[in-house]
């Protein structure tokens, strides 16, 4: 069975990523892109669906030993795991070098002390564990082939095949270094070049050192911020600038439940807020690349903006279920693709416009088409902002007039007015000022419960929603407005877990809730960070700091966060690692640092 979600480490090359468990097993890897079929899908099934374990040898009937300690090498995405065994100590270094050519997963075994017996067990299964490839030798290299894919396995030690698995048994002595590499290449092409593990390791370390040096944040939470920034960079698809929400699919929001989705795509919302964090910490090149990706993705049809696209701008992301995979801890179905791609989510217009506005305000070189896009988006909102939609949480129930969606429509109009006032775009200024006022008035009249002094999830509803915490952060109302304070306090009362973390909205257990799905879910980490932000904004800075540092304690030993925290099971749940968790971590750290609310 796969490890707990927080037992995994992320390594990647900014085109795809692998998850490595504490016992040295790679249980998830898609090649050659984030959204390609997995060749190791044990994370969502069993070892029969593909894995690669590298660690100290152990008895066949025993569990593989977990690493005694592990960590990233400095501020990088190079993972180092060490095992102390009765025969000595051994280190395994795992990384994926940033690339122009074939993707590579490189693992270097190094003897630290004694003589340690080791084993590599490589079981390649294509198409998410469904296809057993033809494995053979080619000029001294091991290659697995099926359909359009070929995976090449290179090492200096002797290998052998048994039970449709490639093994290597060897012993490592102090100072000895033995490398193993998996490379992908289209099966109709020539073999990929022989790997150069040591040179690749040095180049990878140099890449991350130079990238981190650009960070402009030097506050008290620098370690957490840097690790989150590295994670966001790892989720960026370098060839296009698209940013995936997470490198995984179908890690459940409710263990054993059906809330399992594919996050290996670029949500405009997630990417826009990721862009915001990168800009605020000095990473303008990533912002420029994302803006170019956005303009290509929506080119020709900006009025029909999708909420998400493929990492190269693909529009068709049809959803399917992989019935041969039992799911993570029997959480079925396993889904690939995402049927929410064609939902109407009006808030996306606000997030995209806010990101373009921030890029403009931070001095990113002017792009006339970006300004034109903003104008076109507002033209669309003029006609459609009064419609119900599926909202930020992509409900699969009936459309509603979600308050957050209307607030973000207001944001889109407000930021575009500012663009026109700056002289960098043309538009009907007075007309759109009236539109901005109309949206604001509509929200305050129809989305506010006077009796409880709180905004609500949707017009006419009594249900609360944590997305309302963004009202002061977006400037819709000032933090000291009694309606803002009342909303924050209502969410604390009604959507807090026993640990003080925040749920997105109420769910209905076995019954179908507002989102059209049965089952419950954990505390949503982004919402919990939003609460810390709001508390700081209304002057409750000590409370904000305590909540923030409590959230930091939920990170795994490598500083990584999934989408949610299960307060009953005390474990991370949802796709991992999740951009939508690491972005607000950065934002809250910046806010608390600016307010001086840290220490203690």
Secondary structure, DSSP 8 states (H G I E B T S, - for coil): ----GGG-EEEE-SS-EEEE-TTSEEEEEESSSTTS-EEE-GGGS-GGG-EEEEEE---TTS-----SEEEESSSSS-EEEEEEETTEEEEEEEE----SSS-EEEEEEEEEEE-EEEEEEEE-EHHHHTEE-EEEEETTEEEEEETTEEEEEEESS--EEETTEEEEEEEE-BT-EEEEEEEEEETTS-------HHHHHHHHHHHHHHHHTT----STTHHHHHHHHHHHHHTEETTTTEE-S-S-B---SSTTSS---B--SEEHHHHHHHHHHHHHTT-HHHHHHHHHHHHHHHTT-GGG--SEE-TT-------EE-TT---GGG----EES-GGGG---THHHHHHHHHHHHHHHTT----HHHHHHHHHHHHHHHHHTTS-B-TTTT-SS--B-BHHHHHHHHHHHHHHHHHHHTTSS---HHHHHHHHHHHHHHHHHHSEETTTTEE-SBTT-----GGGGHHHHTTSS-TT-HHHHHHHHHHHHHSB-TTS-B-SS---TTS--TTS--S---EEHHHHHHHHHHHHHTT-HHHHHHHHHHHHTTS-TTS--EEEEETTTTEEEEEES-HHHHHHHHHHHHHHHHHT----
